[in-house]
Amino acid sequence: MSLHDDAVLTLKGYDDQEELRGLYLDHLAAHPDGVWKACEAGHVTASALVIDPERGQVLLTLHKKLKMWLQMGGHCEPGDTTLARAALREATEESGVPGLTLLRSGTPVRLDRHPIPAPCHWHLDVQYAALAPAGSVAAISDESLDLRWFGYDEVADVADASVVRLLERTRALL
């Protein structure tokens, strides 16, 4: 099965955000390359909010290009076989935390569509949550300016509304 096929199956199995889910599925139906960065009409991305429920904290990265505190994530790569694995790969690479596990057996937590600069137009982000093992220590990657654990109540002060919604949805699922 291709990553495109997995994305379609994942989205068909996602039972929330019906209108946005339909937009993602329409995009993939119209664009066989819709999971790859090269698709200028927009492309699917995969991200994961790294969370430590025992400490009541989330790990955010200060994105190098955007200079915003965000969840870990990014573009799908040729070696990715599923969106869930792409999200887990990105979270592990960007956090430096080994042993992350996806919440809900790898089912998405949310969808978030946001505009990006030309030549592409949209990121169609499929968002997951990744549970950090107890006592996890993060290690900054070359993709970040900074990496920091934030208490749940601090996230709204540092991150945008999409990260806040992702945290709220994740906490509701714990």
C-alpha positions, 0 to 999 in steps of 0.5 A, spaced: 500 500 500 502 506 498 502 512 503 497 516 498 493 509 499 494 509 507 492 517 507 486 516 504 484 510 509 486 514 515 482 519 513 476 515 511 477 512 518 477 519 522 470 520 525 471 527 526 471 534 523 467 532 517 467 538 513 475 538 513 476 531 512 472 531 506 476 537 503 482 532 505 479 526 501 477 531 495 484 533 495 487 526 495 482 524 490 484 530 485 492 529 486 495 523 486 502 526 489 498 530 494 502 527 500 508 530 497 511 536 498 512 537 491 504 538 490 504 545 489 496 545 490 498 543 497 500 537 501 498 532 507 503 533 512 504 529 519 505 532 526 505 529 533 504 533 540 509 530 544 506 529 551 507 527 558 501 526 562 504 524 568 508 531 569 502 535 565 507 537 560 507 538 552 514 538 548 514 544 543 519 546 538 521 553 536 520 552 529 527 555 525 523 558 519 516 560 522 519 562 529 513 559 533 512 554 538 509 548 535 508 541 535 513 536 532 512 535 525 513 536 517 513 533 510 512 526 509 518 522 506 519 517 501 520 512 506 514 513 510 509 507 509 503 510 513 501 517 516 502 515 523 509 513 522 511 519 519 508 523 525 512 518 529 518 519 525 518 527 525 516 527 533 522 522 534 527 526 530 525 533 532 524 531 540 530 527 540 526 523 545 526 515 544 520 510 545 515 515 543 508 511 542 502 514 539 496 515 543 489 512 540 493 506 537 495 511 531 489 514 530 489 522 528 487 526 534 485 532 529 486 535 522 489 542 521 489 546 514 493 552 514 496 556 508 503 556 507 508 561 502 508 560 495 509 556 491 505 551 495 499 553 498 496 549 503 499 544 509 493 539 510 496 537 517 494 530 520 495 531 527 497 525 532 499 525 540 505 522 542 506 519 549 513 520 552 516 515 556 517 517 564 523 521 565 524 523 558 529 528 556 529 532 550 535 533 545 534 539 540 535 538 533 538 542 527 530 543 525 529 547 531 531 554 535 529 551 541 525 545 544 522 546 551 517 542 556 511 547 557 505 546 563 498 545 560 496 552 562 502 555 559 501 553 552 496 558 550 501 563 552 506 561 547 503 557 541 498 559 536 490 557 537 492 550 532 496 548 538 492 549 543 486 546 540 491 540 539 492 540 546 485 540 548 483 535 544 489 530 546 487 532 553 480 530 552 482 523 549 487 521 555 
